[in-house]
């Protein structure tokens, strides 16, 4: 199994190659996973807490990439 640092690096590199639509789809998948894990956590499964934290970070990474892409055309117009 991959270490978390390797997973993060792979996710970043892979996400940079996604189209905007693919990134939005991945974001939606991660949000769905987070929703399901929150239910598991509320039912008493404490082992999912780490997964919840990791998913929230992954969602933030995808959102950051989408935000960077949305700002690129605006930055080119200002210069």
ZAKOL-433587 format. One record per residue: residue number from 1; residue in three letters; x, z negated, y of N, C-alpha, C, O in turn. Coordinates in steps of 0.001 Angstrom, whole numbers, padded with zeros to 6 digits. Layout:
N
[NUM,"ALA",[X,Z,Y],[X,Z,Y],[X,Z,Y],[X,Z,Y]];
...
//
This chain:
79
[1,"UNK",[000845,000000,-001184],[000000,000000,000000],[000888,000000,001245],[001926,-000660,001284]];
[2,"UNK",[000465,000740,002240],[001250,000842,003469],[001202,-000451,004267],[000199,-001163,004284]];
[3,"UNK",[002301,-000726,004915],[002318,-001853,005835],[001491,-001471,007057],[001289,-000289,007335]];
[4,"UNK",[001027,-002450,007762],[000171,-002212,008928],[000901,-001388,009989],[000298,-000500,010592]];
[5,"UNK",[002163,-001657,010226],[002924,-000926,011247],[003002,000559,010902],[002912,001411,011786]];
[6,"UNK",[003169,000863,009627],[003207,002266,009203],[001855,002926,009395],[001766,004084,009805]];
[7,"UNK",[000793,002171,009094],[-000562,002702,009268],[-000831,003018,010743],[-001403,004060,011062]];
[8,"UNK",[-000424,002135,011622],[-000635,002322,013060],[000116,003561,013543],[-000432,004377,014283]];
[9,"UNK",[001360,003694,013123],[002162,004844,013526],[001535,006138,013026],[001454,007118,013766]];
[10,"UNK",[001092,006143,011773],[000448,007328,011211],[-000850,007653,011948],[-001136,008820,012220]];
[11,"UNK",[-001632,006630,012270],[-002884,006846,012978],[-002640,007455,014353],[-003339,008383,014761]];
[12,"UNK",[-001647,006931,015065],[-001332,007464,016395],[-000923,008923,016317],[-001417,009756,017077]];
[13,"UNK",[-000015,009231,015392],[000463,010608,015264],[-000657,011542,014842],[-000784,012648,015367]];
[14,"UNK",[-001466,011095,013896],[-002574,011912,013417],[-003609,012119,014525],[-004126,013223,014698]];
[15,"UNK",[-003905,011071,015263],[-004931,011134,016301],[-004539,012083,017432],[-005405,012719,018033]];
[16,"UNK",[-003265,012182,017720],[-002815,013101,018779],[-003130,014551,018430],[-003271,015386,019323]];
[17,"UNK",[-003241,014854,017154],[-003536,016210,016725],[-005023,016517,016601],[-005401,017668,016387]];
[18,"UNK",[-005862,015506,016733],[-007301,015715,016605],[-007870,016418,017823],[-007347,016303,018932]];
[19,"UNK",[-008941,017139,017598],[-009712,017665,018724],[-010541,016508,019285],[-010632,015448,018667]];
[20,"UNK",[-011131,016712,020435],[-011945,015657,021043],[-013121,015302,020136],[-013485,014133,020011]];
[21,"UNK",[-013705,016308,019513],[-014845,016070,018621],[-014427,015267,017389],[-015150,014371,016955]];
[22,"UNK",[-013275,015584,016836],[-012772,014832,015682],[-012482,013384,016062],[-012751,012472,015281]];
[23,"UNK",[-011941,013170,017243],[-011647,011810,017702],[-012934,011016,017891],[-013004,009843,017526]];
[24,"UNK",[-013952,011658,018460],[-015242,010964,018626],[-015857,010631,017273],[-016442,009562,017102]];
[25,"UNK",[-015729,011536,016319],[-016249,011299,014974],[-015518,010123,014319],[-016148,009263,013704]];
[26,"UNK",[-014215,010090,014449],[-013417,008989,013892],[-013791,007663,014552],[-013890,006632,013886]];
[27,"UNK",[-013996,007702,015864],[-014412,006498,016589],[-015742,005989,016032],[-015919,004788,015824]];
[28,"UNK",[-016671,006912,015795],[-017983,006541,015254],[-017846,005923,013862],[-018513,004938,013549]];
[29,"UNK",[-016978,006505,013029],[-016752,005966,011686],[-016180,004549,011754],[-016602,003662,011012]];
[30,"UNK",[-015224,004352,012642],[-014614,003027,012783],[-015630,002006,013288],[-015633,000857,012844]];
[31,"UNK",[-016491,002424,014214],[-017524,001517,014720],[-018518,001148,013626],[-018979,000008,013561]];
[32,"UNK",[-018847,002111,012766],[-019744,001819,011638],[-019103,000832,010674],[-019764,-000088,010194]];
[33,"UNK",[-017818,001021,010390],[-017102,000085,009518],[-017087,-001312,010119],[-017290,-002304,009419]];
[34,"UNK",[-016847,-001379,011419],[-016823,-002667,012114],[-018180,-003356,012008],[-018249,-004564,011780]];
[35,"UNK",[-019238,-002604,012169],[-020598,-003143,012074],[-020832,-003761,010693],[-021359,-004868,010584]];
[36,"UNK",[-020439,-003040,009641],[-020632,-003544,008282],[-019778,-004791,008026],[-020231,-005739,007384]];
[37,"UNK",[-018545,-004781,008530],[-017678,-005938,008326],[-018190,-007179,009057],[-018020,-008300,008577]];
[38,"UNK",[-018807,-006978,010201],[-019366,-008125,010928],[-020484,-008789,010121],[-020629,-010011,010135]];
[39,"UNK",[-021274,-007966,009415],[-022309,-008531,008561],[-021692,-009314,007404],[-022165,-010396,007056]];
[40,"UNK",[-020644,-008767,006817],[-019972,-009479,005729],[-019401,-010796,006234],[-019487,-011817,005552]];
[41,"UNK",[-018826,-010774,007411],[-018247,-011985,007977],[-019324,-013034,008237],[-019119,-014219,007973]];
[42,"UNK",[-020462,-012602,008752],[-021527,-013553,009054],[-022139,-014136,007781],[-022747,-015207,007816]];
[43,"UNK",[-021979,-013430,006652],[-022507,-013958,005399],[-021512,-014890,004705],[-021775,-015376,003605]];
[44,"UNK",[-020374,-015137,005349],[-019454,-016131,004839],[-018179,-015602,004231],[-017366,-016388,003744]];
[45,"UNK",[-017974,-014307,004241],[-016735,-013761,003687],[-015643,-013837,004751],[-015585,-013005,005657]];
[46,"UNK",[-014799,-014821,004634],[-013778,-015048,005660],[-012587,-014113,005529],[-011784,-014015,006457]];
[47,"UNK",[-012452,-013427,004409],[-011303,-012550,004223],[-011407,-011254,005035],[-010440,-010494,005094]];
[48,"UNK",[-012542,-010991,005653],[-012704,-009759,006418],[-012294,-009915,007879],[-012287,-008936,008625]];
[49,"UNK",[-011957,-011117,008288],[-011595,-011347,009691],[-010403,-010493,010109],[-010404,-009909,011193]];
[50,"UNK",[-009399,-010420,009262],[-008211,-009607,009579],[-008583,-008124,009693],[-008091,-007419,010575]];
[51,"UNK",[-009445,-007668,008805],[-009872,-006271,008843],[-010654,-005971,010127],[-010524,-004892,010705]];
[52,"UNK",[-011458,-006928,010559],[-012220,-006757,011799],[-011263,-006595,012973],[-011444,-005715,013815]];
[53,"UNK",[-010255,-007439,013025],[-009277,-007367,014120],[-008539,-006035,014104],[-008345,-005418,015151]];
[54,"UNK",[-008129,-005591,012921],[-007419,-004324,012803],[-008302,-003155,013226],[-007844,-002238,013907]];
[55,"UNK",[-009560,-003189,012822],[-010488,-002114,013195],[-010691,-002057,014700],[-010745,-000971,015277]];
[56,"UNK",[-010804,-003209,015341],[-010980,-003220,016790],[-009779,-002595,017493],[-009936,-001899,018496]];
[57,"UNK",[-008591,-002842,016973],[-007382,-002231,017536],[-007378,-000722,017307],[-007004,000046,018194]];
[58,"UNK",[-007797,-000299,016105],[-007852,001129,015811],[-008859,001845,016716],[-008602,002951,017191]];
[59,"UNK",[-009983,001215,016944],[-011001,001790,017835],[-010429,001926,019239],[-010633,002945,019898]];
[60,"UNK",[-009720,000914,019695],[-009110,000959,021029],[-008086,002086,021122],[-007991,002752,022153]];
[61,"UNK",[-007323,002304,020057],[-006338,003397,020064],[-007016,004750,020207],[-006570,005599,020978]];
[62,"UNK",[-008098,004947,019458],[-008825,006222,019531],[-009428,006402,020922],[-009367,007492,021492]];
[63,"UNK",[-010005,005341,021462],[-010590,005425,022801],[-009524,005724,023857],[-009780,006455,024814]];
[64,"UNK",[-008341,005161,023681],[-007246,005417,024615],[-006859,006887,024598],[-006648,007490,025651]];
[65,"UNK",[-006768,007458,023421],[-006418,008870,023309],[-007492,009744,023954],[-007172,010707,024651]];
[66,"UNK",[-008755,009414,023726],[-009840,010173,024364],[-009770,010051,025882],[-009980,011032,026595]];
[67,"UNK",[-009480,008871,026372],[-009384,008645,027814],[-008210,009420,028412],[-008340,010024,029477]];
[68,"UNK",[-007067,009401,027727],[-005901,010154,028217],[-006222,011631,028332],[-005825,012285,029297]];
[69,"UNK",[-006930,012152,027362],[-007286,013571,027379],[-008258,013890,028507],[-008180,014958,029114]];
[70,"UNK",[-009165,012973,028785],[-010125,013231,029860],[-009445,013175,031229],[-009909,013814,032173]];
[71,"UNK",[-008354,012421,031345],[-007649,012308,032616],[-006651,013435,032844],[-006303,013706,033993]];
[72,"UNK",[-006184,014091,031809],[-005189,015140,031963],[-005645,016270,032895],[-004896,016624,033805]];
[73,"UNK",[-006823,016844,032712],[-007238,017913,033633],[-007384,017418,035074],[-007097,018159,036013]];
[74,"UNK",[-007825,016181,035253],[-007979,015649,036604],[-006621,015466,037276],[-006483,015723,038472]];
[75,"UNK",[-005637,015033,036534],[-004292,014847,037092],[-003698,016177,037499],[-002996,016245,038508]];
[76,"UNK",[-003953,017230,036757],[-003427,018559,037085],[-004077,019088,038354],[-003427,019793,039126]];
[77,"UNK",[-005345,018763,038586],[-006041,019219,039793],[-005513,018535,041046],[-005487,019144,042115]];
[78,"UNK",[-005095,017287,040932],[-004658,016513,042090],[-003263,016944,042573],[-002930,016732,043739]];
[79,"UNK",[-002470,017527,041724],[-001104,017895,042129],[-001036,019291,042661],[000039,019755,043044]];
//
